[in-house]
Amino acid sequence: MKSRIALRLKTQALLDDTDDFINSTEKMLDDFKKDDEKWEREGRKLGFKFWD
């Protein structure tokens, strides 16, 4: 019984870590997207043409 409880706690801890990793990765990707959009806007103001 103890081993099942320990396994369940380890599994839950791994799931929590995985959720945290996914959330931080999604935030990082969102930040990259916002930075790309910002630099594209700034570049267009200076006359650069992106993806055209």
N, C-alpha and C positions, 0 to 999 in steps of 0.2 A: 504494500500500500504506500509506503514511504517513497519508493522509487517512482510510482505513478504520479504522486504529488510533485516530486522534484522534476520529473520530466515535463509535467504540465506547466510548472513555473518557468522552466527554461524555455519552453516553447512560447509561452506568453511574452517573456522578455525578448526573445528573438523577433517575434511579431511586432512588438513595440519599437524595437530598434529599426526594423524594416520600414515601418510606417514613418518614423522620424527621418530616415534616409530618403524615402520617396518625397516627403514634404519638403525637405531642404533642397532636393534636386529640382522639384517643380518650381520652387521659389527662385533658384539660381537661373533656370531656363527662362523664367518670366523676366528676371532682371536683365538677362542678356538680350531678350527681345526688345525690352524698353530702351536699353542702351543703343541697340542697332537702329531703332526707329529715331531716337534722338540724334545720332550721328548722321543718319540719312537726311533728316530735316536740316540740320546745320550745314551739311555738305551742299544740299540743294540751294540754300541761301547764298552759298559762295559760288554757285554756278556749276557744281558737279552734277553729272547725270548718272544715277545708279539704276542698274537693271533695265535700262532702255535700249 
